[in-house]
Amino acid sequence: MDKPLFEFAPYHLLMAGCGLVIIFAYWLPRWISGKEPAASGLLIIGGLAVFGIVPGIPQVFSPVNRPGFWEIASEFAVIIALFGTGIRIDRIAGRGLWTPTVRLLAVAMPLCMVAVAVMGTLAGFALGSAILLAAVLAPTDPVLAADVQVGAPLEGREHPVRFALTAEAGLNDGLAFPFVYLAIFVTSMGLDLQGWGLEWAGFYLLYKIAVGVLAGVLAGKLLGAALFTWPRGNPLAETGSGVIAMAGVLFTYGLTELVEGYGFIAAFVMGVVLRLQEHEHQFHGRLHSFSEALEHAVTAILLVLLGGAIPDLLPYLGWREAIIGLALVFAIRPAFGMLALLGTDMTVKQRGVVAFYGVRGMGSIYYLAYAAGAIDLQDAGPLWAVVTFTIVLSTLVHGFSAGSVVSAATSDEAKAAGARKPGAKEA
């Protein structure tokens, strides 16, 4: 036998290291506090510590070198997360319920994109690259934002702060896609609006969004019937298996993309519509647990690998690139978020929480990888450096503070309601 004993095969080393980092990232916080912070930041740091020093690993998983891998992997993670985000929402009707979300999408998101595009241009990016950077960093992330979202089905925690952040993360992934295409048009054909402007507005902005919404509604109703109604007396929901729903998500996403709709929008809308079918059925809770476990597993592996790729991106990260990420997290999103939420029923404290906790993550990775596969990407290295830096910053700043801050902001209403009850003691 020629194979030596105790050979350190790179693949097995990768598996062992990845598993070790994931265990450590979920285990360590329990030594720090009783309230476990999000593990996302620790997963990236652990990946950097374990794989950043292993020869060849940063280059192997560098998104600059292998955007195709990151496109496929992050796409799957986002699809599952969007569906899971949709089925968390217990109710979709209520006075002013959607107002904060609509304002975040219609006011804060476009203003954030304009600001990032301007900063990208000032930092030396080509116009197409600056627009792409703005589009890529526009969506908040449904994968990494569990601590700021509503609770599991039938669990509650439907506070307006959590609902706004949940619905925003569910919808803005798909709504950012037209602007990724805008960047692709500008990069490949210049500012010839007469040549491609009508196609972009009619097809990539209006048609693809409308098809995504329609496909999600139809798929949610059909899958709901398959789970809860057909066959009568022996529905699939009684089996407790979430696999059929995941299959429905993949089918819906793939079919929506085949008819040129936005699959991300379809996945989220499908989850929301499915949640409305047999609203009180316990299967929704089991389905959520299944999708959440799958989402966490895929995301954890990708974050570890992203951490391992950081050394290959550091040469592209200068002070100009870092300032863009810092400005987005600490100034641009909070300022425009507060502006968008003026006049809503939220308190100043609650508006501040919603404005600040715009977590960036897997959606940004997918969009940039998609663009890299569609065109000869200008400024590829610096773009990946900015996006990765922003994700790392967001996971650390938002991840380690979201649980306690959001809980404090959403407890105000409950305390106020308790104080208003007859016989309640005044503080």
N, C-alpha and C positions, 0 to 999 in steps of 0.2 A: 504493500500500500504506500503510494508515493506522497499522499497528502499528510503534511506534518500535523502532529497533535497540538492542540491549543492554538490553532491559527486564528488570528484576529481578522475575520472577514468583515469588510466595511459595512455590509448590509446588516449583519447581526449586531455590530457595534452601534449602528444607527438605531436599531430596534431597542436595544438595551438602554441606550442613552435617552431616547425619547420617552420610554416608559418611566425611567427614573425621574426625569424632569416633571412629568405630569403628576406623578405621585407626590413629589416634593412640593409642587405648586399648590396642590389642594390640601396637603397635610400641614405645611408650615404655618399658614394663617391661624390655625387653631391654637398655636402656642402664643400668638401675639394678642389676640382678643377673642372674646366670646362671640362677637359678631364678625363672621368671616367676610373679608373683603374679596372682591372679584379676583380670580386667579389669572386673568389674562396677562397682566403685567409680569407676573412671576413666570409664566410660561415662556414669554419672550426673553426675559432675562436669563432664565435657565437654559434656553436654547442657545443663547449667545455664550454662556459660560461653558457649556458642555461641548457644543459643536463648533464654536468660534475658534477654538484652539486646535481642532482636528484638521490636519492638512487635507485640502481638497474639498471639504464639506461646504464652506461658504460659496465656492465657485459652482459647485454642483446644484445648489438650491438658490442661487442668485436669480432673482426675477429678471434682471437685465439679460442674463444668458438663456434662461428657460421660461419665457413668459407663457408658453403653451401649457406647461404643468400648472402654473399658478392660475391661469384662466379656468381650466377644467376643475381643479380642486376647489377654488373659491366659489365658482359658480354653483357647485353642488351644495356647499355649506350655506350659501345665501338662500338658495331655493328652500331648503329644509327650514331655515330660520324664519323666512317670510311666512311660510305656511304655519309654523308653530306660533308666530306672532299673531296671525289672524285668528287662530282657534282659542287664543287666550281671552279675546274680547267677549265678555258676557252680554253686553248690550250695545246697540248701535243707535238707539233713539233717545232723545232727551233734549230739553231746551238748552241751546248753546253748547251742546256736548262737543260738536265738531269745530266750533269757532276757533279755538286755539290752534288746532291742527291745520285748518285751512289757512290761517294767517302765517303759520310757520312755513307752509309749503309755497304760498303765493307771495309772501313778502320777504321773510327772512332768508329763505333759500336762494332766490334770485339775487338779492343784495349781497349775500355772502359770496356768490359766484363772481359777481362783478368786482368785489373787493379783492378776491384771490387772483382773478385774472389781471387786474391792474398791478398787484404786487409781483406777480410772476413776470409781467412785462418789464417792470422796473428792475427785477433781479437778473434780467438778461435773457429770459426765455423768448423764443420765437412766438409770434402771435398765436399760431395754432397750438403750440405747446402750452402757452399760458391759459388759453381757453380750455384745453384738455385738463390741465391741473385743476382749474376751477370746477369743472364738471365732475372729475374724479373725487374731489374732496367735498362735494356738495352733500351727498347722502349721509345721514346718520345711520348707525349700524344696528340691525336687528339681532346680529349674532352675539355681540359683546355687551349689550345693554340690558341684560336680564334684571339687574338690580333696580332699574328705573322704570320698568314696565309693569303693567297690570299683572295680577296673580294668575295662577292656573285656572282653567275652567271650573266654575262653581265655587271658587275659593274667595272671590271678591277682590278687594284692593283695587276697586275701580275709581280711585280718586282722580279728579280732573287732571292733576299733574301727571300721574302715571298714564292716563288715557292719551293725553296729548303726545307724550314721548313715544308711546307704543304705536299709535296710529301714524305718527310722522315717520318713524323708522320703517313701518310697513309699506308706506306709499312712496317715499322719496327715492328709494332705490330705483324703481322703475321710471320715475319722473326725471331722474338725472340723465337717463339714457339719451334722450334727444340732443342734449348738449354735448355728449360724447361724440355723437354723429356730427354735430356742428363743428367740433374741433377737427374731426377727420376731413370734412369738406374743406375747411379753411386751410388745413395743412396740405392737402392733395391738389386743390384747385384754386386756392387763393380767395380773395374777397370778391369773387364774381357772383354777387347776389342774384343778378339777372339770369345767370346760368344755372344755379342750383337752389336758389332761395325758395322758389315755389315747391320744388320737390321735397326739400327739408321740412318746410312748414306743413305741407299737406300730408306727406307720407310718414315721415319720421316723428313728427310732433303730434299730429291729430289722429291719423289712421292707426298707428301702432299702439297708442295709448287706449283708444276706443276698443280695439280688438282685444287688448289685454284685459280690460274690465269686463267685456262681454263674455270672453272665454272663461274667466274666473267665476262669474255668476252661474253660467250654464254648468260648468264642471262641478261647482259646489252643490247645486241642486241635484244633479244626476248621481254624484257620489253619495249624497245624503240619502237618496232613494235606495241606492244599492246597499247601503249600510243598515238603514233602519226600516225599510219597507219591503223590499224584494229579497227573497220570496216571503210572502205573507206567513207569519207564524214561525219563521226560522231565519231571521235576518242575521247578517254578518256581525252586527254590533254585539250580539249575544256571545260571540266567540271570544271577545276581548282582544283580538289581534289588531295591531295597528299597521301591519304590513300592507294590507289592502289600501289603506289611506295613503301611505307613502307611494305605493304604486300609482295611485290616482294623481298624486302631485307630479310625479315624473312624467306621466302620460299627458297631463294638462300642460305642463311647461313645454314639453317637446312639441306637442301639437300646436300650441300657441305660437311658438317660434317658427314652425313650418308654415303657418299662414301669415307670417310676418307681423305678429303682435309682440308686445313686450311680456315675456314669460314671467318676469319678476312681479309685475302687477297682477297677472293672472294667479300666481301662487298665493299672494296675500289675500286677494279678493275671494279666492276659492276657500281659504281657511275661514274667513269671516262668514261667508254664506253657509258653509258646512256647520259652523258653530250654531247657527240659527235653527238647524234641523233637529227636532227632538231635543229642545234646549236643555231640559233637565236630565237627560240620559247620562248615566255614569260613564258611558263609553268615551265621552269627550275628555274626561280626566285621564283615562288610560291612554287615549290617543296622544294627549299632550305629553304624558310621561315618556312615551315611546319616542316621539319626535324630539323631545328635549334631550334625551340620552344620546340619540344619534347626532344631534346638532353639537352637543358638547364634545363628543368623541372626535368628530371630524375637525372641529375648530381647534381643539387642544393640540392635535398633531400639527396642524398648519401653523399655529402660533410658535410652536417649538422650532419648526423648520425656518420660519421667518427670522426668529432670533439667531439661528445658525447662519443665516445669509447676511446678517448685518455687516460683518467685517468687509465683505466684498462691496458694500454700498458706501462705506465711510469715506473713501476718497472723493466721492461726488458731493459730499455734504459740507458746504461752506456756510459762512455766517448768513449769507443772503437766503439760502435754502432753509436754514433753521428758523430764521425770523418769520418766514411765511407760516410754518407750522405753529410757532409760538403765538403769532398774531391771531390765527384762526381759532385756536383753543381758548386763549385768554382775552381776546378783544373783539374780533370780528363776529363770531357766533353769539357771544353774550350780548353785545351791543345791539345787533340787528334782531336777535331774539326778543330782547326787551322791547324794542321799538314795535315789532310785529304784534306783541301781546298787549299793547296799550289799549285800554278800553274794555278788556275782557273782565269776567267776574273774579279772576284770580287776584290774590293779594300780591303785593310787591315782592314778598319773600317767595311765593310760589312762582311768580313770573321769572324771578331770578334763577330759580332752580331749573325750570324748563329751558330757559335761555342758555344756561351754562352747560347742561348735560347733553350736549350733542356729540355722542361718542362716534369716533371714526374707526373703521375696521375693514372687514372682509369685502364689503361692497366696493371700497376704493381700490383694493387689490384687483378685483375682478375687472373693473372698468379699464384700468390702466393696462392690464394684461390683454384685454380684448382689443384695445386700440393698438397695442404693439403687434398684435397678430394681423390687424387689418391694414396697417400702413407702415412705411419705413419711418419709425418713430424718431422725431427730432428730440434732442436733449434727453434721451432715454435714461441715462445714468442719473442726472440731476432730478428728473421727475420721480424716479423710483426712490431716490434718497429723501426727497421732500415727503412723499407719501408714507414711506416707512417710518421716518422720524415722527410724523404727525400721529401715526397709529400708536407708536410706542409711547409718545407723550400722552395721548388720550387715554390709553389703557392704564397708565400709571396714575395720572391725575384724577381721571374720572373713576377708574376702577376701585381705587383705594379709598375714595370718599363717598361714592354714590350711595351705598347702603345706608349709612347713618344720616347723611344730609337729606336724601329724599324721604326717608322714614320720618325725620323731624318735620319736614315741610308738609307731609300728608297727614300727620297726626293732629295738626292744628284744627282741622274741620271736625274731627271726631271729638276733640276736647271741647270745642265750642258747642257742639250738639249736646254733649253730656251736661254742660253747664246750663243749657237752656231747658233741660228736662225739669218738670215740676218736682220740687223737693230737693233739687241738687244743691249742694253746699257751694257757696261762693269761695273762691280762692282768697 
